Amino acid sequence: MSNENVTRGWGATSPATKFEAIILGTPFSTPARGIYVGADGNINIVGLDGTAVVFVGARAGSVIPVGCTAVNTASTTASNLIALI
């Protein structure tokens, strides 16, 4: 999967320009630069290198600022998640 943000020459601190509702277990159309959390819970995020990690206790209204390609179904209890691309 190519990273459209890198192709544009935007840096890691550039703002997101697209948004995508997250369907658990489904890869994003383009790697995301972060995840917006709509409702409290845990999030099992797949990083750019394919490694999965569970962020425990993510709070509603927060942004997890990590490059990622998907959110796994297993262990994810947070909801209303949005990929910031």
Protein Blocks (a to p, Z undefined) as FASTA:
>chain_A
ZZfklmnopafkbccfbdcdddehiacfbdcfbdcdfbgcddddddfkopacddehiaeh
iacddddfbdcfehpabghiacdZZ
